Amino acid sequence: DVDKPKGLPHKVAADSNSKLVYFGFIDVGMLNTVIELWRYPSLAASIKARESARKVAEWKDCINSVTPNVQHFRTTALHPTSFSPLR
């Protein structure tokens, strides 16, 4: 279920430096796109969080259950603007 992926709480708990800002899906542009927006203190912290998440069995099971249907994965590093509340 994309609204509440079972492994997500375990992924969040795997790294205390990251913060899940948004999880949802859109049907504009490329249809059925799932978006995860995370906040990290640095790019190095995001890499560490990804490595930590890969060690979490519940998250691995969640990813393994959806990847047969996935056509594209994309990762983008964003930097908040000077007026962003995420700064």
Salt bridges, closest charged atoms under 4 A:
GLU36 OE1 - LYS11 NZ 2.94
GLU58 OE1 - HIS10 ND1 3.89
